[in-house]
Amino acid sequence: MSKDFQSGSRSGSLAKRKKTNLVLNGLIVLVLALIIFVAYNIFSSGNNNTTTKKDSSTTAQKQALHKESKKNNTATTGNNSSDTTSSVGGQTAEASTPGTVDQSQAVVTNGGSTPNVTKTIENPDWKSVGTSQSGQHTTVYDSSSTDWQEMLSAISYATGINQSNMTVWFLGRDKSTGNGSVGTVSSKDTKQKYKVYIQWVDGQGWKPTKVEQLSN
């Protein structure tokens, strides 16, 4: 009887241990599954945050580049708008006075006052070139005078020929007017000649009134 009792007790203990081990193993598996699940969520959330940060950084960089490009375009447009140019006979150069000359207002006709004039250009948008002179004005045809330099500025303004690229053939009184002058100049690079009529405006300086393109 005692042997059977001991054998039954041992069998019961073994069965309990197996059940306990099964429960413990199940709990271990459950804990491991929870750990894996939590770790996956943490890493997945970290990757999403990194991606979001990268996207935000990329968007910020694109916005900064867009602003910089817009600023450069604005600066470039401003510089182009401030450039003052005058063009006659296909030549373009900086005008010597403030203000933009609208060449679309120019009236061009064939021929002119003499047979060697191929075409005549008149532009109502031409302005006086300004002057540093004051008081009663008397025209001075001396190459070292202020008046001479201001007359050349008006001629350069009307023809678009820079003074450093200009050959002056004649500059004297326009006998057809009381206070006008006329100059014959040419471009050193193209050799094209022009006859330019200018008029004195009190307090404002010399103003171009007509340009005649001459046959070479």
VEXKE-643893 format. One record per residue (C-alpha): residue number from 1; x, y, z. Coordinates in steps of 0.2 Angstrom, whole numbers, always signed. Example, Ala and Ser with C-alpha at 12.3 -4.5 7.8 and 13.67 -1.06 7.14 Angstrom:
residues 2
<atom><k>1</k><c1>+62</c1><c2>-22</c2><c3>+39</c3></atom>
<atom><k>2</k><c1>+68</c1><c2>-5</c2><c3>+36</c3></atom>
//
This chain:
residues 216
<atom><k>1</k><c1>+0</c1><c2>+0</c2><c3>+0</c3></atom>
<atom><k>2</k><c1>+14</c1><c2>+12</c2><c3>+5</c3></atom>
<atom><k>3</k><c1>+23</c1><c2>+9</c2><c3>-12</c3></atom>
<atom><k>4</k><c1>+7</c1><c2>+12</c2><c3>-22</c3></atom>
<atom><k>5</k><c1>+4</c1><c2>+28</c2><c3>-12</c3></atom>
<atom><k>6</k><c1>+22</c1><c2>+35</c2><c3>-15</c3></atom>
<atom><k>7</k><c1>+21</c1><c2>+31</c2><c3>-34</c3></atom>
<atom><k>8</k><c1>+4</c1><c2>+40</c2><c3>-35</c3></atom>
<atom><k>9</k><c1>+11</c1><c2>+55</c2><c3>-26</c3></atom>
<atom><k>10</k><c1>+26</c1><c2>+56</c2><c3>-37</c3></atom>
<atom><k>11</k><c1>+15</c1><c2>+54</c2><c3>-53</c3></atom>
<atom><k>12</k><c1>+4</c1><c2>+69</c2><c3>-46</c3></atom>
<atom><k>13</k><c1>+20</c1><c2>+79</c2><c3>-43</c3></atom>
<atom><k>14</k><c1>+27</c1><c2>+76</c2><c3>-60</c3></atom>
<atom><k>15</k><c1>+10</c1><c2>+81</c2><c3>-68</c3></atom>
<atom><k>16</k><c1>+9</c1><c2>+97</c2><c3>-58</c3></atom>
<atom><k>17</k><c1>+27</c1><c2>+101</c2><c3>-63</c3></atom>
<atom><k>18</k><c1>+23</c1><c2>+98</c2><c3>-81</c3></atom>
<atom><k>19</k><c1>+8</c1><c2>+110</c2><c3>-80</c3></atom>
<atom><k>20</k><c1>+18</c1><c2>+123</c2><c3>-71</c3></atom>
<atom><k>21</k><c1>+32</c1><c2>+122</c2><c3>-84</c3></atom>
<atom><k>22</k><c1>+19</c1><c2>+123</c2><c3>-98</c3></atom>
<atom><k>23</k><c1>+12</c1><c2>+139</c2><c3>-90</c3></atom>
<atom><k>24</k><c1>+29</c1><c2>+146</c2><c3>-87</c3></atom>
<atom><k>25</k><c1>+34</c1><c2>+143</c2><c3>-105</c3></atom>
<atom><k>26</k><c1>+18</c1><c2>+150</c2><c3>-112</c3></atom>
<atom><k>27</k><c1>+21</c1><c2>+166</c2><c3>-101</c3></atom>
<atom><k>28</k><c1>+39</c1><c2>+167</c2><c3>-108</c3></atom>
<atom><k>29</k><c1>+33</c1><c2>+166</c2><c3>-126</c3></atom>
<atom><k>30</k><c1>+19</c1><c2>+179</c2><c3>-122</c3></atom>
<atom><k>31</k><c1>+32</c1><c2>+191</c2><c3>-114</c3></atom>
<atom><k>32</k><c1>+44</c1><c2>+188</c2><c3>-129</c3></atom>
<atom><k>33</k><c1>+30</c1><c2>+192</c2><c3>-141</c3></atom>
<atom><k>34</k><c1>+26</c1><c2>+208</c2><c3>-131</c3></atom>
<atom><k>35</k><c1>+44</c1><c2>+213</c2><c3>-131</c3></atom>
<atom><k>36</k><c1>+45</c1><c2>+210</c2><c3>-150</c3></atom>
<atom><k>37</k><c1>+29</c1><c2>+220</c2><c3>-153</c3></atom>
<atom><k>38</k><c1>+34</c1><c2>+234</c2><c3>-143</c3></atom>
<atom><k>39</k><c1>+52</c1><c2>+235</c2><c3>-150</c3></atom>
<atom><k>40</k><c1>+44</c1><c2>+234</c2><c3>-168</c3></atom>
<atom><k>41</k><c1>+33</c1><c2>+249</c2><c3>-164</c3></atom>
<atom><k>42</k><c1>+47</c1><c2>+259</c2><c3>-157</c3></atom>
<atom><k>43</k><c1>+58</c1><c2>+256</c2><c3>-172</c3></atom>
<atom><k>44</k><c1>+44</c1><c2>+259</c2><c3>-184</c3></atom>
<atom><k>45</k><c1>+39</c1><c2>+275</c2><c3>-175</c3></atom>
<atom><k>46</k><c1>+57</c1><c2>+281</c2><c3>-175</c3></atom>
<atom><k>47</k><c1>+59</c1><c2>+278</c2><c3>-194</c3></atom>
<atom><k>48</k><c1>+43</c1><c2>+287</c2><c3>-197</c3></atom>
<atom><k>49</k><c1>+49</c1><c2>+302</c2><c3>-187</c3></atom>
<atom><k>50</k><c1>+66</c1><c2>+301</c2><c3>-196</c3></atom>
<atom><k>51</k><c1>+57</c1><c2>+301</c2><c3>-213</c3></atom>
<atom><k>52</k><c1>+46</c1><c2>+316</c2><c3>-207</c3></atom>
<atom><k>53</k><c1>+61</c1><c2>+325</c2><c3>-202</c3></atom>
<atom><k>54</k><c1>+70</c1><c2>+322</c2><c3>-218</c3></atom>
<atom><k>55</k><c1>+54</c1><c2>+327</c2><c3>-228</c3></atom>
<atom><k>56</k><c1>+53</c1><c2>+343</c2><c3>-217</c3></atom>
<atom><k>57</k><c1>+71</c1><c2>+347</c2><c3>-220</c3></atom>
<atom><k>58</k><c1>+69</c1><c2>+344</c2><c3>-239</c3></atom>
<atom><k>59</k><c1>+54</c1><c2>+355</c2><c3>-239</c3></atom>
<atom><k>60</k><c1>+63</c1><c2>+369</c2><c3>-230</c3></atom>
<atom><k>61</k><c1>+78</c1><c2>+368</c2><c3>-241</c3></atom>
<atom><k>62</k><c1>+67</c1><c2>+369</c2><c3>-257</c3></atom>
<atom><k>63</k><c1>+58</c1><c2>+384</c2><c3>-249</c3></atom>
<atom><k>64</k><c1>+74</c1><c2>+393</c2><c3>-245</c3></atom>
<atom><k>65</k><c1>+81</c1><c2>+389</c2><c3>-263</c3></atom>
<atom><k>66</k><c1>+64</c1><c2>+396</c2><c3>-270</c3></atom>
<atom><k>67</k><c1>+66</c1><c2>+412</c2><c3>-260</c3></atom>
<atom><k>68</k><c1>+84</c1><c2>+414</c2><c3>-265</c3></atom>
<atom><k>69</k><c1>+80</c1><c2>+411</c2><c3>-283</c3></atom>
<atom><k>70</k><c1>+65</c1><c2>+424</c2><c3>-283</c3></atom>
<atom><k>71</k><c1>+77</c1><c2>+437</c2><c3>-274</c3></atom>
<atom><k>72</k><c1>+90</c1><c2>+434</c2><c3>-288</c3></atom>
<atom><k>73</k><c1>+77</c1><c2>+436</c2><c3>-301</c3></atom>
<atom><k>74</k><c1>+70</c1><c2>+452</c2><c3>-293</c3></atom>
<atom><k>75</k><c1>+88</c1><c2>+459</c2><c3>-292</c3></atom>
<atom><k>76</k><c1>+92</c1><c2>+455</c2><c3>-310</c3></atom>
<atom><k>77</k><c1>+75</c1><c2>+462</c2><c3>-316</c3></atom>
<atom><k>78</k><c1>+79</c1><c2>+478</c2><c3>-306</c3></atom>
<atom><k>79</k><c1>+96</c1><c2>+479</c2><c3>-314</c3></atom>
<atom><k>80</k><c1>+89</c1><c2>+477</c2><c3>-331</c3></atom>
<atom><k>81</k><c1>+76</c1><c2>+490</c2><c3>-328</c3></atom>
<atom><k>82</k><c1>+89</c1><c2>+503</c2><c3>-322</c3></atom>
<atom><k>83</k><c1>+100</c1><c2>+501</c2><c3>-338</c3></atom>
<atom><k>84</k><c1>+97</c1><c2>+516</c2><c3>-349</c3></atom>
<atom><k>85</k><c1>+100</c1><c2>+512</c2><c3>-367</c3></atom>
<atom><k>86</k><c1>+98</c1><c2>+521</c2><c3>-383</c3></atom>
<atom><k>87</k><c1>+98</c1><c2>+513</c2><c3>-400</c3></atom>
<atom><k>88</k><c1>+99</c1><c2>+520</c2><c3>-418</c3></atom>
<atom><k>89</k><c1>+103</c1><c2>+510</c2><c3>-434</c3></atom>
<atom><k>90</k><c1>+105</c1><c2>+494</c2><c3>-424</c3></atom>
<atom><k>91</k><c1>+118</c1><c2>+500</c2><c3>-412</c3></atom>
<atom><k>92</k><c1>+115</c1><c2>+500</c2><c3>-393</c3></atom>
<atom><k>93</k><c1>+125</c1><c2>+509</c2><c3>-380</c3></atom>
<atom><k>94</k><c1>+122</c1><c2>+516</c2><c3>-363</c3></atom>
<atom><k>95</k><c1>+113</c1><c2>+533</c2><c3>-364</c3></atom>
<atom><k>96</k><c1>+122</c1><c2>+547</c2><c3>-355</c3></atom>
<atom><k>97</k><c1>+107</c1><c2>+554</c2><c3>-345</c3></atom>
<atom><k>98</k><c1>+94</c1><c2>+547</c2><c3>-333</c3></atom>
<atom><k>99</k><c1>+77</c1><c2>+541</c2><c3>-340</c3></atom>
<atom><k>100</k><c1>+73</c1><c2>+527</c2><c3>-352</c3></atom>
<atom><k>101</k><c1>+72</c1><c2>+531</c2><c3>-370</c3></atom>
<atom><k>102</k><c1>+57</c1><c2>+522</c2><c3>-378</c3></atom>
<atom><k>103</k><c1>+63</c1><c2>+519</c2><c3>-396</c3></atom>
<atom><k>104</k><c1>+46</c1><c2>+513</c2><c3>-401</c3></atom>
<atom><k>105</k><c1>+41</c1><c2>+531</c2><c3>-401</c3></atom>
<atom><k>106</k><c1>+55</c1><c2>+535</c2><c3>-414</c3></atom>
<atom><k>107</k><c1>+49</c1><c2>+541</c2><c3>-431</c3></atom>
<atom><k>108</k><c1>+60</c1><c2>+535</c2><c3>-445</c3></atom>
<atom><k>109</k><c1>+58</c1><c2>+542</c2><c3>-463</c3></atom>
<atom><k>110</k><c1>+69</c1><c2>+538</c2><c3>-478</c3></atom>
<atom><k>111</k><c1>+80</c1><c2>+552</c2><c3>-485</c3></atom>
<atom><k>112</k><c1>+83</c1><c2>+569</c2><c3>-477</c3></atom>
<atom><k>113</k><c1>+89</c1><c2>+586</c2><c3>-479</c3></atom>
<atom><k>114</k><c1>+103</c1><c2>+581</c2><c3>-491</c3></atom>
<atom><k>115</k><c1>+106</c1><c2>+568</c2><c3>-504</c3></atom>
<atom><k>116</k><c1>+118</c1><c2>+558</c2><c3>-493</c3></atom>
<atom><k>117</k><c1>+105</c1><c2>+556</c2><c3>-479</c3></atom>
<atom><k>118</k><c1>+99</c1><c2>+538</c2><c3>-480</c3></atom>
<atom><k>119</k><c1>+86</c1><c2>+540</c2><c3>-466</c3></atom>
<atom><k>120</k><c1>+80</c1><c2>+552</c2><c3>-453</c3></atom>
<atom><k>121</k><c1>+76</c1><c2>+548</c2><c3>-435</c3></atom>
<atom><k>122</k><c1>+66</c1><c2>+559</c2><c3>-423</c3></atom>
<atom><k>123</k><c1>+60</c1><c2>+554</c2><c3>-406</c3></atom>
<atom><k>124</k><c1>+48</c1><c2>+564</c2><c3>-395</c3></atom>
<atom><k>125</k><c1>+54</c1><c2>+554</c2><c3>-380</c3></atom>
<atom><k>126</k><c1>+71</c1><c2>+562</c2><c3>-381</c3></atom>
<atom><k>127</k><c1>+75</c1><c2>+572</c2><c3>-366</c3></atom>
<atom><k>128</k><c1>+88</c1><c2>+585</c2><c3>-362</c3></atom>
<atom><k>129</k><c1>+104</c1><c2>+578</c2><c3>-355</c3></atom>
<atom><k>130</k><c1>+106</c1><c2>+590</c2><c3>-340</c3></atom>
<atom><k>131</k><c1>+119</c1><c2>+603</c2><c3>-337</c3></atom>
<atom><k>132</k><c1>+131</c1><c2>+609</c2><c3>-324</c3></atom>
<atom><k>133</k><c1>+131</c1><c2>+627</c2><c3>-331</c3></atom>
<atom><k>134</k><c1>+121</c1><c2>+641</c2><c3>-324</c3></atom>
<atom><k>135</k><c1>+116</c1><c2>+659</c2><c3>-329</c3></atom>
<atom><k>136</k><c1>+116</c1><c2>+666</c2><c3>-346</c3></atom>
<atom><k>137</k><c1>+121</c1><c2>+652</c2><c3>-358</c3></atom>
<atom><k>138</k><c1>+133</c1><c2>+655</c2><c3>-373</c3></atom>
<atom><k>139</k><c1>+137</c1><c2>+640</c2><c3>-384</c3></atom>
<atom><k>140</k><c1>+156</c1><c2>+637</c2><c3>-384</c3></atom>
<atom><k>141</k><c1>+164</c1><c2>+627</c2><c3>-398</c3></atom>
<atom><k>142</k><c1>+180</c1><c2>+622</c2><c3>-389</c3></atom>
<atom><k>143</k><c1>+184</c1><c2>+604</c2><c3>-386</c3></atom>
<atom><k>144</k><c1>+191</c1><c2>+608</c2><c3>-368</c3></atom>
<atom><k>145</k><c1>+175</c1><c2>+617</c2><c3>-363</c3></atom>
<atom><k>146</k><c1>+160</c1><c2>+610</c2><c3>-352</c3></atom>
<atom><k>147</k><c1>+148</c1><c2>+615</c2><c3>-366</c3></atom>
<atom><k>148</k><c1>+157</c1><c2>+604</c2><c3>-379</c3></atom>
<atom><k>149</k><c1>+157</c1><c2>+589</c2><c3>-367</c3></atom>
<atom><k>150</k><c1>+138</c1><c2>+591</c2><c3>-364</c3></atom>
<atom><k>151</k><c1>+135</c1><c2>+593</c2><c3>-383</c3></atom>
<atom><k>152</k><c1>+144</c1><c2>+576</c2><c3>-385</c3></atom>
<atom><k>153</k><c1>+134</c1><c2>+569</c2><c3>-371</c3></atom>
<atom><k>154</k><c1>+118</c1><c2>+574</c2><c3>-381</c3></atom>
<atom><k>155</k><c1>+125</c1><c2>+566</c2><c3>-397</c3></atom>
<atom><k>156</k><c1>+130</c1><c2>+550</c2><c3>-388</c3></atom>
<atom><k>157</k><c1>+113</c1><c2>+549</c2><c3>-380</c3></atom>
<atom><k>158</k><c1>+104</c1><c2>+551</c2><c3>-397</c3></atom>
<atom><k>159</k><c1>+115</c1><c2>+539</c2><c3>-407</c3></atom>
<atom><k>160</k><c1>+119</c1><c2>+526</c2><c3>-394</c3></atom>
<atom><k>161</k><c1>+138</c1><c2>+528</c2><c3>-398</c3></atom>
<atom><k>162</k><c1>+149</c1><c2>+529</c2><c3>-383</c3></atom>
<atom><k>163</k><c1>+160</c1><c2>+544</c2><c3>-383</c3></atom>
<atom><k>164</k><c1>+175</c1><c2>+532</c2><c3>-381</c3></atom>
<atom><k>165</k><c1>+170</c1><c2>+524</c2><c3>-398</c3></atom>
<atom><k>166</k><c1>+165</c1><c2>+540</c2><c3>-406</c3></atom>
<atom><k>167</k><c1>+174</c1><c2>+550</c2><c3>-420</c3></atom>
<atom><k>168</k><c1>+169</c1><c2>+569</c2><c3>-421</c3></atom>
<atom><k>169</k><c1>+170</c1><c2>+575</c2><c3>-439</c3></atom>
<atom><k>170</k><c1>+161</c1><c2>+592</c2><c3>-435</c3></atom>
<atom><k>171</k><c1>+152</c1><c2>+601</c2><c3>-421</c3></atom>
<atom><k>172</k><c1>+146</c1><c2>+618</c2><c3>-424</c3></atom>
<atom><k>173</k><c1>+132</c1><c2>+630</c2><c3>-425</c3></atom>
<atom><k>174</k><c1>+116</c1><c2>+625</c2><c3>-433</c3></atom>
<atom><k>175</k><c1>+112</c1><c2>+640</c2><c3>-445</c3></atom>
<atom><k>176</k><c1>+94</c1><c2>+635</c2><c3>-447</c3></atom>
<atom><k>177</k><c1>+90</c1><c2>+638</c2><c3>-429</c3></atom>
<atom><k>178</k><c1>+95</c1><c2>+652</c2><c3>-416</c3></atom>
<atom><k>179</k><c1>+101</c1><c2>+642</c2><c3>-402</c3></atom>
<atom><k>180</k><c1>+105</c1><c2>+625</c2><c3>-410</c3></atom>
<atom><k>181</k><c1>+120</c1><c2>+615</c2><c3>-414</c3></atom>
<atom><k>182</k><c1>+124</c1><c2>+601</c2><c3>-426</c3></atom>
<atom><k>183</k><c1>+137</c1><c2>+588</c2><c3>-426</c3></atom>
<atom><k>184</k><c1>+143</c1><c2>+574</c2><c3>-438</c3></atom>
<atom><k>185</k><c1>+150</c1><c2>+559</c2><c3>-429</c3></atom>
<atom><k>186</k><c1>+154</c1><c2>+541</c2><c3>-433</c3></atom>
<atom><k>187</k><c1>+156</c1><c2>+525</c2><c3>-424</c3></atom>
<atom><k>188</k><c1>+174</c1><c2>+519</c2><c3>-424</c3></atom>
<atom><k>189</k><c1>+169</c1><c2>+500</c2><c3>-425</c3></atom>
<atom><k>190</k><c1>+155</c1><c2>+501</c2><c3>-438</c3></atom>
<atom><k>191</k><c1>+161</c1><c2>+517</c2><c3>-447</c3></atom>
<atom><k>192</k><c1>+143</c1><c2>+522</c2><c3>-448</c3></atom>
<atom><k>193</k><c1>+141</c1><c2>+541</c2><c3>-449</c3></atom>
<atom><k>194</k><c1>+127</c1><c2>+552</c2><c3>-441</c3></atom>
<atom><k>195</k><c1>+122</c1><c2>+570</c2><c3>-442</c3></atom>
<atom><k>196</k><c1>+114</c1><c2>+575</c2><c3>-425</c3></atom>
<atom><k>197</k><c1>+104</c1><c2>+591</c2><c3>-422</c3></atom>
<atom><k>198</k><c1>+103</c1><c2>+597</c2><c3>-404</c3></atom>
<atom><k>199</k><c1>+94</c1><c2>+611</c2><c3>-396</c3></atom>
<atom><k>200</k><c1>+99</c1><c2>+621</c2><c3>-380</c3></atom>
<atom><k>201</k><c1>+85</c1><c2>+621</c2><c3>-366</c3></atom>
<atom><k>202</k><c1>+88</c1><c2>+633</c2><c3>-352</c3></atom>
<atom><k>203</k><c1>+92</c1><c2>+625</c2><c3>-336</c3></atom>
<atom><k>204</k><c1>+91</c1><c2>+608</c2><c3>-343</c3></atom>
<atom><k>205</k><c1>+105</c1><c2>+607</c2><c3>-356</c3></atom>
<atom><k>206</k><c1>+106</c1><c2>+600</c2><c3>-373</c3></atom>
<atom><k>207</k><c1>+92</c1><c2>+590</c2><c3>-381</c3></atom>
<atom><k>208</k><c1>+93</c1><c2>+580</c2><c3>-397</c3></atom>
<atom><k>209</k><c1>+80</c1><c2>+584</c2><c3>-410</c3></atom>
<atom><k>210</k><c1>+84</c1><c2>+574</c2><c3>-425</c3></atom>
<atom><k>211</k><c1>+97</c1><c2>+561</c2><c3>-431</c3></atom>
<atom><k>212</k><c1>+101</c1><c2>+559</c2><c3>-449</c3></atom>
<atom><k>213</k><c1>+110</c1><c2>+543</c2><c3>-454</c3></atom>
<atom><k>214</k><c1>+122</c1><c2>+546</c2><c3>-468</c3></atom>
<atom><k>215</k><c1>+128</c1><c2>+535</c2><c3>-482</c3></atom>
<atom><k>216</k><c1>+146</c1><c2>+530</c2><c3>-480</c3></atom>
//
